[in-house]
Amino acid sequence: MTKTIFLVDDDDAIRHSASFMLRHAGYTVKTYPDGVSFLDAYEPNDSACILLDVRMPVMDGLTVQQALSERGNKMPIIVLTGHGDVSVAVQAMKNGAIVANSGHFNVEIDIPYLESMASGKRQIRPSVEEYAIKDGRKMYLLGEGRLINLAAAEGHPSSVMDMSFANQALCIEYLAGLKSALNQDVHPVPDEIDNTVAKLKLSSLGIGIDTLTEEQKKYLESWEEGT
């Protein structure tokens, strides 16, 4: 069964471009220029979801979301907006929403605003805080809003970082051994260092690598064959 997407957005260009891409991906797309026309045509659909703009005339997206909730809507709603507004984001979140930051610093989540919306909070397990919102909803903040793969997991384990550290160490050794200083510029890591680190890593994993034949090298360096 082809899945249906209801796209509700007052921007003609957004409706046209988004529906084109979604149809090309194999979805059935029905578009609406405002929330009123969508609600007038609303019919529950178990294999559909709703893409809903926030800032629209007559009826904004959050009002449409509330109207759908009152009708017992079960279709997932994906909120679209080009306007960063934390208070709107919090209002749009359903009960039990989990909030995590995949960016850089915890300022990317407005934690003071979240706390002002809450009647209380508690840690329910390591790296998971439950906020009891005053309207009865509960939201869960992971890793204190910090970069989640570092705050709540092994984002940079040694099995990943070892090659970076090896490159840095060998580059320092290379610089220390130079007979004359480099000019002030951005210098790439010498190929021999990159190749040494790569070969050592492959060897530690028990992986071999082919050696190119002279014919293969000639083909790779040639401009006379291929596309």
Secondary structure by P-SEA (a helix, b strand, c coil): cbbbbbbbcccaaaaaaaaaaaaaaccbbbbbccaaaaaaabbbbcccccccccccccccaaaaaaaaaaaccccbbbbbbccccaaaaaaacccbbbbbbccccccccaaaaaaaaccccccccccbbbbbccccbbbbbcccccccccccccccccccaaaaaaaaaaaaaaaaacccccccccccccaaaaaaaaaaaaaaacbbbbbbcaaaaaaaacccccc
